[in-house]
Amino acid sequence: MTAWVIAAPLLSAILTIVFRNREARRFARVVLAAIAAVLPLSLVGTIDGLSGTFTAIVSVLGFLATVFSTGTFTPDWGVGRAIWSRKSVYFVLLGAFWSAMLLVVLADNFAALWLGISATTLATAFLVGFSGEAAALEAAWKYLVLCSVGIGFALLGIVALAHVAIAAGIDPRLTLSWTAIAGHTTPAAPSLAQLATVLMLVGFATKAGLFPMHAWLPDAHSKAPAPISALLSGVLVSCALYAIMRTLEVGAALGVSPLLHQILVWLGAASVIVAGALMLVQRDLKRMLAYSTVEHAGIVALALGFGGSLGFLAALLHVVGHAFAKSAAFFAAGMVQRDFSTTTLGKLRGLWQRGGSGRLLLAALVALSGMPPFGLFVSELLLVFAGIAAHQWVPLGLGLTGIALAFAAIARNAIEIESGTAKAQGIESSPALEIPRTVEQRIAARLASVASGAIAVALIGALGIAVVPWTSLGTSLLRIAATLESAP
C-alpha cells in the first residue's frame, strides 16, 4: 500500500493528460490530487508519528500547490518552447516532486530516503528553470550542482553507516534501517560512526539550505513559479530537516549525538543571523522570502541542536508552522506577481487598496514574521525556553538577533508595500483586476478565487499550529519529540 501512496501524485498527474477539454482536465486534476492527498490516511497505524507528521505536511501542501497551479495562471501560461516549459509537463513534474517527497518521509531506511532526496533534485531542477529565462536556467544549474554535491556527501555517510552497522552485528538486510540501529545494543566504532553521521548531517543540511551551504536556495526559490517556490521552501526544506532528525536518532543510538548537536547549534545560529541580515537588503519579494527560508531552517536547526524534549517539540512545531506560513506567502506573492506583473519591492505600493492578493500577502507576512496569534510565535517562544534549558547562551543570543533582523525586514517591507497609493507609484491596472467580461476573463476570475482559497487554507494551517500544544495533537508531538531526544 505504501508504494501506491507514494506513486499516486505522479500517476494522477499523468492520467490528467488524457483529458482534452480544458475544463474537464482542470476538474480531473483537482479531484485526482485530492485522492492522492487523502490516500496516506490508509497508512495510519503502520508508520511512526514522525513520518505521519511529515506525510501530512507533504500531502496537504502538495494538494494546495496543485489547486493553486490550476487556479492562478492564465490560459496562455506554460506555452514556452522548451519541453519542460509546457503546462502538461509542469504538472507531471509537480506530481513527480510530490511523490519523491512522499518517498523521503515514508521510507524506513536511509537508502530509500536518499533516493527520494535525489529524485526531488531531478524533478525540481526543471521546475526551477520553468520560465526558460537565463536567470532561471542559471539558478536551476546552480541548484542542481550544489545539491548534488550535498547529496554526494550524504551518500558517503550512508555507505560508512552501513559499514558501522554491519560491524556492530546488525542483519545486513537492515543495516540502513534507523529502527534496527536504534534497537541494537552492541557498541559501534565511535570514530567511523562520527564520520558517517557528520557526512550525512552536512549533506542533508545542504539540501535544507543551512549556512554556508545555502547559496543555491535564494536563486532557486525566487526564480521558480510561485507554487513550486512554496513547495521548495515550505515542504522540501522540511523533508531535508526530517532527514536530519533521522540522522540525530541514529546518532543518539550510536553514542555520537553530542557532536551532532553542537554542529547543528552553530549551523543554525549562523544561518539565522546571516539570513536575517541579508533579508534587510533584498529588493525582490520572492528573494526576501527565500532568505526567510534560510532563517527558519536555521531556527529548526537551533532547536534540534539545543535538544531535549522541549527543543525537539519546538523544532516540530516550527517545521509545521513554517511549512504553512511560507507556502501561503509564496502563493500570495504569485498572485501579486500576476496582478501587478512584478515582485520588485520598490514598485509595489498600495496593495491593500488594490484587492485580495495584497491583503492575503499581508496576512502571510504577519504569519511568517512570528507574530501572535500564528503558530511560529509559539515555536519561537519554545525555542527560547529550550536554549535556556540547554544553557547555550551565545548561540541563543545570535539566533534571537537574527530573528529580530528578519522581523524588521518583513515588517518594513510589509508596511511599505501595503501602504501608500498605487497611482503615485505608477502601478497600472492589470486584466486580473478588471471586471470580467469575456468567458476567459470570467474563468480566470473564478480560478483566481480558487487560488485565494488555497492561500486561506494555508494561513489557517499556520494559525492552527498555535493551539496545537494545548490539544491532544500537542501531546502526540511531545511523544514524538521524546523519541528523538538524545540518550544521556
NORZI-V655900 format. One record per helix or strand. SS is the DSSP state (hx for helix, st for strand). FROM is the first residue (numbers start at 1). TO is the last residue. Records with the same first field share a line. If there is no record, write none. Layout:
SS=FROM-TO, FROM-TO
This chain:
hx=2-18, 22-43, 49-72, 83-85, 87-106, 110-128, 134-167, 172-174, 178-182, 190-208, 215-223, 226-254, 257-279, 285-306, 308-340, 345-347, 351-354, 356-368, 375-390, 393-418, 423-425, 431-433, 439-468, 472-484
st=79-79, 86-86, 284-284, 344-344
